[in-house]
Amino acid sequence: MAGGWVYFMTNRPDGTLYVGVTSDLARRVQEHREGNVEGFTKKHALKTLVYTEFHDDIRAALQREKNIKHWSRAWKARLIHKDNPDWLDLYDQLI
């Protein structure tokens, strides 16, 4: 089975967070940035990619996303701060 990405989008450092999962991270983030995805990310203008993690199996990525969605905001923020303390946009690293 193909791999997948768990990722966080935000609108600013320490701002609103969205956690998602995809098999094609660059395409999916571009959709968020262009506002092509209706729903939460478009409504809150979440266009900044601040966290990613790759899983060899998409099922593992889906389970990880589900687990993270139940975490407190503080836990999610700590995860971001560990690898991206300045909440920099990681999109340019994808293309």
N, C-alpha and C positions, 0 to 999 in steps of 0.2 A: 504494500500500500504506500502511496506517495506521502511525503512529509507535509507539514503545515506550520504556520506561524501564529503565535499569540502576540498581539500588539496592543498598545495603548495610544489613543489619540487624545489631545487636549486643545484648549483654546488659548492657554497662557500658562506660565509656570505656576504650579500649585492651583490650577484652574479645574474646570469640570473635566472628568475622566470618562473615557469609553474604552472598554476592553472588547476586542474582537478576535476572530480567528479566520485564516484564509490560507489557501495553498499558493497564492500568487500575491505576495506582499506589495511589490511595487505597483501592480495594477490596482489593487484594492485601496492603497493609500492615495493614489492619484484620483480615484473616484471620490474619496472623501474630500480631497483638496479642491476638486472642481465643483463640489456640491451636487454630484450626480446621484448620491445615495440619499433617498428620502428617509426621514426619521430623526432619531436623536442627534446624530453627528451633524446633520445639516441644520437642524433647529438651533443647536448651540454653537455652530461655527467651529467645530472641532477639526482643525486642519493641520495640527502639528503632531508628528509622530515622535513619541518620547521614550518608547520601550518596545523591544522585540525579543522574542525567544523562539528558536526553531526546534521542532520535534520531528524525528525521523518518520513517525507515523501520524497521520492526520487525526486518528482516533485519540492519540495521546494529547495532541494540541486541543482538541475539542473538550476533553476531560479537564485539562488544565484551565481553559477558559471558564468552564462551569465552576470550577473550584474558586478561581480568582474573583468571580462575580459575587461570591458569598463573603469575601473578605471585607474587612472594614476599610474605609478610605485611608486611614493611617498606614495600614499594611501595604496597600497599593503604592502609596507615596514612598514608603521606605524601599520598595522594590525598584522604583524608578531612580530614587536618589542614589542607590548603591552603584548603578552603572552610568547614570546620567544626572549628576548632582545639579547641573545648571538647567536641566530640562530643555536641552538644545534639540532642534528639529533634526531627526536622524534621516529624513527623506533623501537628502543629497548623497548619503552613503549607499543608497539602494540603486541609484541610476549611474 
